[in-house]
Amino acid sequence: MRLDKYLKVSRLIKRRTVANEACDGGRVSVNGKTAKAGAEIKEGDIIEIRFGNNLTKVRITSIMQHVTKEQSKEMFEIL
């Protein structure tokens, strides 16, 4: 799955366009490397998102195409 789509589906970022802009701005990294919006992600990858002074670090536990709000919290674990 594409990184920007995962961020939107998992509700880490509210909109896909915002996720796309964050990736293009270099504020998202996967496994320690700056990632573009089209980067393919897989289970076990570690994503870091930087907005201002906030740093969110999560590990992907599952990848699903369509989820409910409750299920979205099961897609990652906060580190």
N, CA and C of each residue as an Amber inpcrd file, in Angstrom:
protein
   237
   0.8440000  -1.1700000   0.0000000   0.0000000   0.0000000   0.0000000
   0.8920000   1.2360000   0.0000000   0.4160000   2.2690000  -0.6570000
   1.1400000   3.5420000  -0.6870000   1.1450000   4.1830000   0.6990000
   2.2140000   4.8800000   1.0010000   2.3680000   5.5160000   2.3060000
   1.2610000   6.5320000   2.5820000   0.9620000   7.3970000   1.6140000
  -0.0530000   8.4270000   1.8530000  -1.4320000   7.8130000   2.0900000
  -1.7560000   6.7500000   1.3800000  -3.0410000   6.0850000   1.5870000
  -3.0950000   5.4260000   2.9640000  -1.9950000   4.7990000   3.3890000
  -1.9600000   4.1740000   4.7110000  -2.1740000   5.2130000   5.8120000
  -1.5140000   6.3620000   5.6900000  -1.6530000   7.4020000   6.7070000
  -3.0970000   7.8710000   6.8140000  -3.8060000   7.9330000   5.6920000
  -5.1990000   8.3510000   5.6940000  -6.1170000   7.2540000   6.2350000
  -5.9550000   6.0250000   5.7620000  -6.8170000   4.9190000   6.1860000
  -6.6470000   4.6440000   7.6790000  -5.4180000   4.7190000   8.1790000
  -5.1630000   4.4570000   9.5980000  -5.5290000   5.6510000  10.4780000
  -5.8880000   6.7520000   9.8410000  -6.2860000   7.9850000  10.5230000
  -5.1450000   8.6160000  11.3280000  -3.9060000   8.3540000  10.9220000
  -2.7730000   9.0640000  11.5100000  -2.7770000  10.5090000  11.0090000
  -3.1860000  10.6960000   9.7450000  -3.3820000  12.0210000   9.1600000
  -4.7870000  12.0300000   8.5680000  -5.5050000  13.1330000   8.7750000
  -6.9350000  13.1620000   8.4750000  -7.2570000  13.0530000   6.9830000
  -6.4910000  13.7290000   6.1360000  -6.7980000  13.7260000   4.7000000
  -5.5930000  13.2540000   3.8910000  -5.8880000  12.6160000   2.7530000
  -4.8070000  12.0890000   1.9230000  -3.9790000  13.2080000   1.3150000
  -4.6090000  14.3380000   0.9860000  -3.8430000  15.4520000   0.4200000
  -2.8610000  16.0070000   1.4500000  -3.2730000  16.0510000   2.7060000
  -2.3740000  16.5150000   3.7680000  -1.2380000  15.5110000   3.9500000
  -1.5550000  14.2190000   3.8860000  -0.5310000  13.1820000   3.9870000
   0.4660000  13.3080000   2.8360000  -0.0510000  13.5830000   1.6440000
   0.7940000  13.7510000   0.4610000   1.7260000  14.9430000   0.6390000
   1.2020000  16.0580000   1.1310000   2.0120000  17.2540000   1.3390000
   3.0660000  17.0320000   2.4150000   2.7010000  16.2910000   3.4690000
   3.6610000  15.9990000   4.5400000   4.8210000  15.1590000   4.0000000
   4.5050000  14.1850000   3.1630000   5.5480000  13.3400000   2.5630000
   6.4400000  14.1600000   1.6360000   5.8350000  14.9970000   0.7930000
   6.6090000  15.8150000  -0.1350000   7.4700000  16.8450000   0.5980000
   7.0120000  17.2700000   1.7890000   7.7650000  18.2360000   2.5730000
   8.8710000  17.6250000   3.4020000   9.0460000  16.3110000   3.3300000
  10.1150000  15.6420000   4.0540000   9.8310000  15.4530000   5.5310000
   8.5600000  15.5220000   5.9250000   8.2090000  15.3840000   7.3430000
   7.8520000  13.9580000   7.7350000   7.8770000  13.0160000   6.7770000
   7.5410000  11.6210000   7.0630000   8.7240000  10.7400000   6.6760000
   9.1080000   9.8450000   7.5960000  10.1830000   8.9140000   7.2740000
   9.7400000   7.4970000   7.6060000  10.2390000   6.5530000   6.8130000
   9.9390000   5.1390000   7.0120000  11.2620000   4.4360000   7.2670000
  11.3510000   3.7630000   8.3920000  12.5730000   3.0440000   8.7910000
  13.8030000   3.9470000   8.7600000  13.6420000   5.2010000   9.1990000
  14.7670000   6.1280000   9.3050000  15.1250000   6.8740000   8.0420000
  14.4330000   6.6250000   6.9310000  14.7250000   7.3090000   5.6720000
  13.5230000   8.1380000   5.2520000  13.7670000   9.3570000   4.7830000
  12.6880000  10.2070000   4.3070000  11.9790000   9.5110000   3.1560000
  10.6420000   9.4740000   3.2280000   9.8630000   8.7200000   2.2450000
   8.9360000   9.6320000   1.4640000   8.7300000   9.2850000   0.2000000
   7.7710000   9.9960000  -0.6400000   6.3970000   9.3540000  -0.4710000
   5.3680000  10.0480000  -0.9470000   3.9870000   9.5900000  -0.7760000
   3.7400000   8.2380000  -1.4380000   4.4180000   7.9450000  -2.5150000
   4.1990000   6.7050000  -3.2490000   5.0040000   5.5240000  -2.7490000
   5.7630000   5.7130000  -1.6710000   6.5830000   4.6250000  -1.1380000
   5.7000000   3.4750000  -0.6770000   6.1120000   2.2560000  -1.0130000
   5.3610000   1.0720000  -0.5870000   5.7540000   0.7300000   0.8450000
   4.7560000   0.4740000   1.6700000   5.0120000   0.1070000   3.0560000
   4.5220000  -1.3090000   3.3070000   5.0430000  -1.9100000   4.3790000
   4.6380000  -3.2670000   4.7360000   4.5720000  -3.3810000   6.2510000
   4.0090000  -4.4810000   6.7250000   3.8990000  -4.6940000   8.1620000
   5.2850000  -4.7380000   8.7900000   5.4120000  -4.1210000   9.9600000
   6.6850000  -4.0850000  10.6580000   7.4850000  -2.8180000  10.4150000
   7.1410000  -2.0460000   9.3880000   7.8310000  -0.7880000   9.1240000
   7.5520000   0.2030000  10.2480000   8.5120000   1.0900000  10.4960000
   8.3510000   2.1320000  11.5060000   8.2330000   3.4760000  10.7940000
   7.1510000   4.1930000  11.0790000   6.8750000   5.4860000  10.4500000
   7.0550000   6.5830000  11.4860000   7.7720000   7.6490000  11.1100000
   7.9210000   8.8280000  11.9640000   7.3040000  10.0130000  11.2350000
   6.4190000  10.7380000  11.9370000   5.7510000  11.9070000  11.3600000
   6.0890000  13.1110000  12.2290000   6.6160000  14.1700000  11.5980000
   6.9800000  15.3840000  12.3160000   6.0940000  16.5430000  11.8700000
   5.3530000  17.1120000  12.8190000   4.5740000  18.3270000  12.5850000
   4.9550000  19.3130000  13.6750000   5.6680000  20.3660000  13.3070000
   6.1400000  21.3210000  14.3100000   7.1090000  20.6450000  15.2550000
   6.8330000  20.7470000  16.5590000   7.6870000  20.1110000  17.5620000
   7.2270000  18.7050000  17.9040000   6.0950000  18.2770000  17.3450000
   5.5510000  16.9520000  17.6470000   6.1920000  15.8830000  16.7670000
   6.5690000  14.7770000  17.3870000   7.0960000  13.6280000  16.6620000
   6.2460000  12.4220000  17.0260000   5.6090000  11.8280000  16.0320000
   4.8080000  10.6280000  16.2440000   5.5370000   9.4680000  15.5970000
   5.7890000   8.4210000  16.3810000   6.5150000   7.2540000  15.8910000
   5.6320000   6.0310000  16.0950000   5.3280000   5.3300000  15.0020000
   4.4420000   4.1600000  15.0790000   5.0360000   2.9900000  14.3060000
   4.6270000   1.7740000  14.7010000   4.9960000   0.5570000  13.9820000
   3.7350000   0.0090000  13.3270000   3.8190000  -0.3360000  12.0590000
   2.6710000  -0.8760000  11.3310000   2.4390000  -2.3100000  11.7830000
   1.2110000  -2.5940000  12.2390000   0.8830000  -3.9550000  12.6570000
   0.0290000  -4.6710000  11.6290000  -0.7680000  -3.9220000  10.8530000
  -1.5640000  -4.5450000   9.7960000  -1.8840000  -3.5150000   8.7280000
  -2.1810000  -4.0150000   7.5340000  -2.5450000  -3.1570000   6.4090000
  -3.8840000  -3.6230000   5.8750000  -4.8680000  -2.7320000   5.9010000
  -6.2110000  -3.0360000   5.4000000  -6.6620000  -1.8890000   4.4990000
  -7.4440000  -2.2160000   3.4720000  -7.8840000  -1.2120000   2.5130000
  -9.0000000  -0.3200000   3.0680000  -9.9830000  -0.9320000   3.7250000
 -11.1260000  -0.1860000   4.2500000 -11.3560000  -0.6090000   5.6910000
 -11.4160000   0.3670000   6.5990000 -11.6000000   0.0610000   8.0170000
 -12.5570000   1.0610000   8.6520000 -13.1370000   0.6430000   9.7790000
 -13.9570000   1.5670000  10.5640000 -13.0330000   2.3590000  11.4830000
 -13.5990000   3.3410000  12.1520000 -12.8090000   4.1680000  13.0540000
 -12.1830000   3.3360000  14.1690000 -12.9340000   2.3730000  14.6880000
 -12.4210000   1.5280000  15.7600000 -11.2980000   0.6090000  15.2580000
 -11.4550000   0.0670000  14.0630000 -10.4530000  -0.8430000  13.5000000
  -9.1560000  -0.1080000  13.1500000  -9.2420000   1.1730000  12.8400000
  -8.0590000   1.9190000  12.4110000  -6.9920000   1.9740000  13.5120000
  -7.4140000   1.9410000  14.7590000  -6.4570000   1.9770000  15.8700000
  -5.6590000   0.6870000  15.9820000  -6.1320000  -0.3890000  15.3650000
  -5.4470000  -1.6750000  15.4030000  -4.4010000  -1.8100000  14.2830000
  -4.3320000  -0.8190000  13.3890000  -3.4130000  -0.8850000  12.2640000
  -1.9730000  -0.5070000  12.6570000  -1.7950000   0.1020000  13.8290000
  -0.4600000   0.5400000  14.2380000  -0.3530000   0.5200000  15.7540000
   0.8910000   0.5320000  16.2360000   1.1320000   0.6910000  17.6740000
   2.0900000   1.8610000  17.8490000   1.7790000   2.7120000  18.8140000
   2.5920000   3.9010000  19.0630000   3.8320000   3.4890000  19.8490000
   4.9850000   3.9890000  19.3940000   6.2570000   3.6570000  20.0590000
   6.7110000   4.8100000  20.9460000
